[in-house]
Amino acid sequence: AQSVTQLDSQVPVFEEAPVELRCNYSSSVSVYLFWYVQYPNQGLQLLLKYLSGSTLVKGINGFEAEFNKSQTSFHLRKPSVHISDTAEYFCAVRTLGGAQKLVFGQGTRLTINP
Amino acid sequence: ETGVTQSPTHLIKTRGQQVTLRCSSQSGHNTVSWYQQALGQGPQFIFQYYREEENGRGNFPPRFSGLQFPNYSSELNVNALELDDSALYLCASSQKESSETQYFGPGTRLLVL
């Protein structure tokens, strides 16, 4: 079975500051990794994904994430945040093949202060 | 290209009742997955439908059931509602053979009183 741990439930940062949202996963088999964002009262929007290849992946809205297999991590970063980045962020994994079942972390609430 | 749509947006039911939630998948997608997101939690996988058949199920009791239609739209049915069923129900669609990405709808918020 797979599991995902998001190490911070809340992250407050000032506007234009850098941010890192941490995600660690556990799996005995290879996985795909995803970050989704959820704005208030909305569904989930895909930010970025790692399937294979380069371990540094770039997504929408200036976000990027780095896959580290040895540390089983997939941390999300942005060099300069904006007020509009205030949202809930979810890290998720799924195994290769079979049902496309996503296993999500508990989420990290990112709050941007002016 | 239309995205994933869900109906209704909000719903209030009482304990013991039954509810049906609906999802229209994104154009070209043949797989639909349903997730339950309790307040303050990450989404949890309920089940997935591929070509009108259940293709995987999470740890949910049989009173959670589903259907997928020939046009790949889907329904989630929940019988004998319990207070803990209050949650945001999310539908996600994907193209199983060519994409690893699931695209989510806006969700249906269910309140059970």
Interface residues (C-beta under 8 A of the other chain):
Chain A: V4 Y32 F34 Y36 Q42 G43 L44 Q45 L46 K49 L51 F90 A92 R94 G98 A99 Q100 K101 L102 V103 F104 G105 Q106 G107
Chain B: V4 Q6 T31 S33 Y35 G40 Q41 G42 P43 Q44 F45 Q48 N55 G56 G58 L90 A92 S94 K96 E100 T101 Q102 Y103 F104 G105 P106 G107
